[in-house]
Amino acid sequence: MIPAGRPVAEGARASERGTPPGEDSAPGPAASHSTGRPAYSQTLPREPRSAAVARRLVRTALTVWGLEPLIEDATLVITELVSNAVDHGRLPSIRVIVSRSSANGIRLGVVDRSKTVPTLRTHPTGDQTRGRGLLLVEALTERWGTELYRWGKQVWAELGEEAA
C-alpha cells in the first residue's frame, strides 16, 4: 500500500512530488482561473462532455503561451485523462489543471476524489474497445504519473517541444 501524499510511479515513468493546487481543499466552483506560476484550472462535472471543456482550456492556455505546436497532442492527452477520471472518480466533480512546467513544456493534470491508481495495460486484448487510453498518454508525453493525496489523486502528464 502506498501512503497518501506520496508519489506513485506509472509504467516506466518516474513521478515527481510537487505541491498541487488545492491539495488540502475540495475542488471549487466551476470557473477558470490562473493558479501559481503560469497555470489555468477549472472544476468540471464528472461527465463525458467535460472533455470538450478541458480541451478548450488546454487550447486557450497553449495559445496564450505561444505553444501551439503542442495543442494536438495535449488535447488528446487531456481527453484521455478526463475520460479516466469520469469513469473512475467518486464525486460529481473533477479539476483540470494546465500549467507551464518550462519555457517549452506543459503539465496537464486531472484531480479526482478516488484513490484508485490508473494502470497502464501493456497487452490489451484485440477485442477490447476500452482501456488503451494510457498507452496513448505514454506515447504522446515525455512522462506521466500519479500523485496520491489523503483525499484522492492527481494524474498528470508532461509534454514539451524542442527549443527553436
C-alpha positions in Angstrom: 0.0 0.0 0.0 1.3 3.5 -0.8 0.8 6.1 1.8 -1.3 9.1 0.9 0.6 12.1 -0.2 3.4 10.0 -1.7 4.1 9.9 -5.5 3.2 6.8 -7.4 5.3 5.9 -10.5 3.4 4.7 -13.5 4.8 2.5 -16.1 8.5 3.2 -16.5 7.9 6.9 -15.8 9.1 8.5 -12.6 6.6 10.6 -10.6 7.5 13.9 -9.0 6.1 15.3 -5.8 5.1 18.9 -6.2 2.6 21.0 -4.3 -0.6 20.6 -6.3 -3.2 23.3 -6.4 -5.9 22.7 -3.8 -4.3 19.7 -2.1 -5.9 20.5 1.2 -9.3 21.6 -0.2 -12.1 20.3 -2.3 -12.4 21.5 -5.9 -14.0 24.9 -6.1 -16.8 26.3 -8.2 -16.9 25.8 -12.0 -14.7 28.7 -13.1 -11.4 29.0 -14.9 -8.6 30.9 -13.3 -4.9 31.0 -13.4 -3.1 29.4 -10.5 0.5 29.6 -9.2 3.2 30.0 -11.8 1.5 30.3 -15.2 -1.4 27.9 -14.9 -5.1 27.5 -15.6 -7.5 25.3 -13.8 -11.2 24.6 -13.9 -13.6 22.4 -11.9 -15.9 20.4 -14.1 -18.7 18.0 -13.7 -17.6 14.4 -13.8 -19.3 13.8 -17.1 -18.1 12.8 -20.6 -19.0 16.2 -22.0 -16.4 17.8 -19.7 -13.6 16.5 -22.0 -14.6 19.2 -24.6 -14.4 22.0 -22.0 -11.0 20.6 -20.9 -9.7 20.6 -24.5 -10.8 24.3 -24.8 -9.0 25.2 -21.6 -5.8 23.4 -23.0 -6.1 25.2 -26.4 -6.6 28.6 -24.7 -3.6 28.2 -22.4 -1.2 26.9 -25.1 -2.3 29.7 -27.5 -1.7 32.3 -24.8 1.8 30.8 -24.0 2.7 30.6 -27.7 2.9 26.8 -27.6 0.5 26.0 -30.4 2.7 23.0 -31.7 1.7 21.1 -28.6 -2.1 21.6 -29.0 -2.9 18.5 -30.9 -1.1 16.0 -28.6 -2.1 17.9 -25.5 -5.8 17.8 -26.4 -5.6 14.1 -27.0 -3.9 13.6 -23.6 -6.3 15.7 -21.6 -9.2 13.9 -23.2 -7.8 10.5 -22.0 -7.1 11.9 -18.5 -10.6 13.3 -18.2 -12.1 10.2 -19.6 -10.4 8.1 -16.9 -11.5 10.5 -14.1 -15.1 10.3 -15.4 -15.0 6.5 -15.4 -13.3 6.0 -12.1 -13.8 9.1 -9.9 -16.1 9.0 -6.9 -17.6 12.5 -6.5 -19.6 14.6 -9.0 -16.7 16.9 -10.0 -13.1 16.8 -11.2 -10.4 19.5 -11.5 -8.4 20.1 -14.7 -5.1 21.9 -14.4 -2.9 23.2 -17.2 0.5 24.6 -16.1 3.6 25.6 -17.7 6.5 23.5 -16.5 9.2 25.2 -18.5 9.6 27.6 -21.4 8.7 24.9 -23.9 6.8 22.5 -21.7 3.4 22.0 -20.1 2.0 19.8 -17.4 -1.6 18.6 -17.6 -3.4 17.3 -14.6 -6.8 15.9 -13.6 -7.7 15.7 -10.0 -10.4 13.5 -8.6 -11.5 12.1 -5.3 -10.7 8.5 -6.0 -7.5 6.9 -4.7 -7.6 4.2 -7.4 -4.3 4.4 -9.3 -4.6 4.1 -13.1 -2.9 1.1 -14.6 -1.0 1.0 -17.9 -2.2 -2.0 -19.8 0.7 -3.1 -21.8 -1.0 -6.0 -23.5 -4.6 -5.1 -24.3 -6.7 -7.8 -25.9 -7.7 -7.3 -29.6 -11.5 -7.3 -28.8 -11.2 -4.8 -26.1 -12.7 -1.4 -27.1 -11.6 0.4 -23.9 -8.6 0.6 -21.6 -6.0 1.7 -24.1 -6.0 5.5 -23.3 -2.9 5.4 -21.0 -1.0 3.7 -23.9 -1.8 6.9 -25.9 -0.7 9.1 -22.9 2.5 7.1 -22.7 3.2 7.5 -26.4 2.5 11.3 -26.6 4.1 12.5 -23.4 7.6 12.9 -22.0 6.4 11.4 -18.7 3.3 10.9 -16.7 2.4 9.7 -13.3 0.0 9.8 -10.3 0.2 11.8 -7.0 -1.9 10.4 -4.2 -3.4 12.7 -1.6 -5.2 11.7 1.5 -8.5 12.5 -0.2 -7.8 11.5 -3.8 -5.3 11.8 -6.5 -3.9 13.8 -9.5 -3.0 12.0 -12.7 -0.6 14.2 -14.6 1.3 14.2 -17.9 4.1 16.5 -19.2 4.6 17.4 -22.9 7.3 19.7 -24.4 8.5 20.9 -27.7 12.1 21.2 -29.0 13.7 24.5 -28.3 14.0 26.5 -31.5 
